[in-house]
Amino acid sequence: MAFCALLAVLLFAPQQDFLAEGLKALDANQPAEAEILFHRAVEADGNDFSAHFNLALALSVQQKDSEAIQELRRTLELKPALYEADINLATLLLRNMRFAEAVPVLKETVELKPAEVRANLYYAHALFETVDLPQAEEYYREAAELDPKSAVAQAGIAHCLLKEGKLAESAAFFRNAAALDPQRKSGLLELAAAYEQSKMLPEAVEILREFPENAAAKEHLAQMLVEIGNFGAAIPALEAAAKQSPTTANHLALADAYKMNKQPDKAIEQLQLAAAAEPSNFDLHMDLGKELRDQRKFTTAAQQFAAAARLRPDAVKAWNELAAVLVVNEDYAGGLAALDHVRALGKEVPGDFFYRAISLEKLRQPKPAMEAYRQFLATDGGKMPDQEFQARQRVRIIESELNRK
């Protein structure tokens, strides 16, 4: 923010010396020395508005804003409606985010110089920050008319319209601002966020596509494409995001997209990268184990479930998954060991009895196997009819074999 300077109008020789020397110090970029000289000018004549004004200027350069604000208020008491004092006071109030205080000051500056672009912009900004959106929009538009090349004015109109929920209207002004000042193109990301919040996902996606070099935008674009079910389109963006920023979140997002796009091997690869990066992450081992299990890669699935169980020995679901893949993979002794952990935790479910029965039977322990089948039948309640049919058949066969002995 720029400040206006005001040359002293002097009547007395001693006063003139202090002010003149103070202005020379300011010109030489010596604000501390200028402050001392202007203080002396104020002491010599406390009613000289120019002394207070220039003291405020020296103070503001040194970031002594509270003192500078007091001096500018005193200046305006002595010389009301002085534009330079008004605009400098408003500048300091805005810099210190005292927007409500700035509003009446800036109203006066606009009334004093209605064709001054800076006054209109500052006034619009103060009104925007105090949530007087219609008035703010009006003065941003006035500034835009006064200076059609003002990117600040175009962006201000865009933000007012955005806050008012006029998304389609705001888009044109965001683009105007970006055309005038390429650094303001990022304002379109705010519009994209508003589109997303309003469930206008295709519109948000189109904007995000305009930021291929922005890693965060590219990552979010991929997530949105996944959200709307366009997995094929999401994958290139997710691959780029995972390559540029190989975080667990990016690996998992890419894994999900591969899975939904019927590319399970690539999904597994991403889960493996995530699990390797966070070996102490229980959920990652479980997710990878389930994906491997679903692809009938039982040995490697068992390794992941075992890793999860080591991380959380009291996690019943890890032991259950481990037992299931071991039994299906015909490692019956290992399956029984995992089931024993579940039993020790007191969390057995009907499926555990079924897998225990199969394992015991395969290990040639018919009596305990028959008892386990019966436990399964007594507890399942018809939830697994195929397994219940198998269990009844095995009970009859085992019972018959035992009776023949």
Secondary structure, DSSP 8 states (H G I E B T S, - for coil): -----------SHHHHHHHHHHHHHHHTT-HHHHHHHHHHHHHH-TT-HHHHHHHHHHHHHTT-HHHHHHHHHHHHHHSTT-HHHHHHHHHHHHHTT-HHHHHHHHHHHHHH-TT-HHHHHHHHHHHHHTT-HHHHHHHHHHHHHH-TT-HHHHHHHHHHHHHTT-HHHHHHHHHHHHHH-GGGGGHHHHHHHHHHHTT-HHHHHHHHTT-TT-HHHHHHHHHHHHHTT-HHHHHHHHHHHHHHS--HHHHHHHHHHHHHTT-HHHHHHHHHHHHHH-TT-HHHHHHHHHHHHHTT-HHHHHHHHHHHHHH-TT-HHHHHHHHHHHHHTT-HHHHHHHHHHHHHHT---HHHHHHHHHHHHHTT-HHHHHHHHHHHHHHHTTSSHHHHHHHHHHHHHHHHHHHH-
